[in-house]
Amino acid sequence: MTFISRSFSQSFSPFTPYGNRDNYVPDADAFRYFCEMYEAMPEDQPRFAYLLTIQNHGGYDRLAESDLLVHAGTDYGSLDHDMDEYLSCLALDDAALQKLIEYFTDLYQESGRRVVLLMVGDHAPYMVTDIADSTLTGTELTVRQRATPFLLWTNYPADVRVTTETAEDALPVVDLTALLPMTMEQAGLPLSPYYRYLLAMRQQCSAWTNLDGILRPDGSFAEAGTDAELEDWLTGYHLLEYNAMTAGERDETLFLPEQS
């Protein structure tokens, strides 16, 4: 598999800034360079690329009113401009993502090359605590304030369709640690024992990172120490996590793809 690593100045210059957000590379430019990086990789090998974007990052007080593309219908008081700038960045992102998807769709139609795309945010915007539904409390409020949407997409008709495995009326939550195994599963790639453990664990546990307990697929929450079966899953995860970080004692067979 081929990897390409480039510095900021090598990969994302020049670019056209969005208004006064001149320190934030627009996703349209980032995606364009991303496609160029993909094309530069050898065609006869699997390709992996990781792109960390910054267009939608805060703060959201840089644009002039005339540069705003979206104006929220809800009154957010002192956060009106922040929300409009944030939503305007998302609007640009939607258009850029559409072009990226069209690019990889055309690639498959022309060459048959298969691509799996995973897109996810690393955190919610800083305004989330101020705009969250005031009727939410407890775990649901915590999850909604910390969760971000993700997109798992293929440019080809996929034989595998991974799901969130949640009850119909429950939040379709997936723990961040399970996203990469889900992507590997979607692509039909060989999985390590560690990834297989995470995929099995998520059948019982929707989320467990940064929670004082475990969120079940049915939407209920098990506080730490109250569900022995789920605690066993969590203990196993922590043991694997600890082993992965232990210098000199790491069992590589747990983290390498199983050979068929």
N, C-alpha and C positions, 0 to 999 in steps of 0.2 A: 504494500500500500504506500502511496506517495503522499507526503506532507509538504506543505510550503509555508515558510514563516517569513514574514516581512515586517519591517518597521512601519510606523505611522507614515513617515515622510515618503517612504518607498511606495506604499500601497494606496494612499488616499490624497495625493496631491497631483494636480490641482483639483479643487472642488468648488462648487457654487454654493455659497452659504445662503441660508434662509433668513432674509432680513438681517437683523443685528445679531443673530445667533451664529456669529462667525467662527466660534470655537467648536461648533458641533457639526461634524460631517453629515450632510443629509443622506438618508438611506438610499436615495436614488443613485448617488455617487458611490456609496459603499457597495451596493449591489452590483453596479456596473464593474467595479474593480474585482468584486467577488467572481463574476463570470469570467473575467480575463484570467484570474488565477486558476479557475477551473480548467479553462482551455489550455493553459500553459502546462498542466500536468500530463504525463504520458498517457496516451489513450488506451494502451494495452494493460493498464494496471488499475486496481480499485483506487478511488480517490476519496480523500477525506479533507474537508475544509471547515474551519471554525471561524465565524465572524462575530466579533463583539461590536455592536453598534452604539452610537451615542446620540443620535438625532433627538430622541424623545426624552433625554435626561433633563432634569431640572437644573437651575431654576427656570421659572416660566414668567419672567418679568423683563424680557429683553426685546420683544417685538413691539414695534409701533402699532397703534390701533389699525392703521391702514394696511398692515401686513397680515392681519388676522384673517384666516380663511373660514373659521367656524365661530359662531356666537351661540353659546349654550342657551337653551330656552328656560333653564332654571336659574333663579336668582341665588347666586352664591355669595352675595354681599361683597366683602373685601377681597374675596377670592375670584371674583368675576374674570378679571384679566388672566390670572393664572390658569383657570379652567379653559378659557378660550384659546390661550397659547398652547396648552397641553393638547387640546382636541384638534387644533390646527396642525400640530406636528403629527398626530395620529392620521389625519386626513392625507397628509403627504405620504405617510408610511403606507397607507392603503394603496395609493396609486403606484408606489414603488414596488410593493409586493406583487401587485397584479402583473407588472412588467416582468418581474423575476419568474413568476409562475408561467407566464407565456413563453419566456425564454426556454425554460426546462421542458415545457410541453412540446414546443417546436423541436427541441433537441431529440426527444424520444421519437417523434413522428418522422424525423429525417434520418436518424442514425440508430434508433433502437436502444440508445444508452439509458439505463435506468438510474433514477436519482430519488433519494429519500430526503425530504427537507423537514427539519425540526426547527421551529421558531418559538422562543419563549422569553418572557421578561424576567429579570432577576429580582425586581421588587416593584411594589406599587408606588405611585407618585406621593410626594410628601404631604399632599393635601388630603390623603385618604382618611386620616383620623377626624378631619373637620367635616367631610362630606358624607361619611358613612351613614347608613340608615339608623336613625336614633332609636328605632324599635328593636334593633339587634342587640343581643347580649351574649356573654359567655363565649363558648367555643365558636359559634357561628360568626360572631363579630370578629374574633381573632383570625379565623380562617379567611373571611372576606377582606380583612385589612392586609393580610400577608400574601394572599393568592394573586397570581397573574394568569391571564389566558395563555394557552399554547396552541400551536398548529403543528400537526404531524401529517405530512402530505407526500404523495408519490406522484411522479409524472407518468406512471403506467398503471394499468388495471392490476391491482394487488390481489393476490390469492389470500393473504392474511389481512384481517381487519381487527386491530387491537381496540379495545373499549376501556372505558373507565371502570366498568364493573360496579357501578353504584345503583342503589335502588332508584326507582323512577322519580320519587319526590325528594331525593337527597341531592346535595351539592355534588356535581361530578368532579370530585377532587382526586388528583394523583400526586403523590409525594414526589418532590423534585428528584430524589435519588432513584426513582423508578423510571424516569423519563428516557434515559439513555438505553436501559434494557428493553423498554417498549419499542424504541426506535430500531434497535438491533433485531428484535422479534419481527417487526413490520417488514424489515428488509430481508428476512429469511437468512440472516447470518448466524454462524455458530456462536453459541453463548458459553460463557464461563460458568462454573458452579456458583460463583458469587451473583452473577446476573440471574441465573435460574432461581436462586434463593429469593432475590428481590421480587421477581415476577410471581413466585408462589406466595410470598408474603403479602403482596398487594391484593390478593384475593380475600384476605382477612382484614387487612389494614389499608385504609385509603391514604392516611397521612400520619406521620409520626415525628417528623423533624420539627424542632422548635415548638413542640406542644408538650405540655405536662401530662402526657397520656397518649392515647391513640384514637384517631377518628376511624370508625368502622364504615364499611361500604353502605350500610343502611342509614347513615347520617348521625347515628348515636355516637356518644363520646365515652370512652373508658378512661377514667382518671388513673394516673399511675398507681400500680399495685392492686387494682381492683378486678382484673381479668387475667387469670393465670395463663390461659392459652395464648392470649395476645402478648403477655409479658415474655413468654418463651420465644415468640417470634422476634420481639424487640431485643432480647438478650442475644439471640443468635446473630442479629444484625450488628449489634455492638461488638461482638467477638470478631466477626469478619472485618469490621471497620478498624478495630484495634490491630488485628493481624496485618492489615494492609499498610499500616503506618509504622510497624515495628521494624526498624532497620536491622538487617542481618538475620532476622527470624521469620520474615515474610514467606509464606508458603505460596510460591508462584503458581502452582497448579490450580489454586482457587480462583485466580484472576485471569487466567489465560483461556481462550476459547477451547472447548472440548473438541478433540479430533474425532471425525466420523470414521 
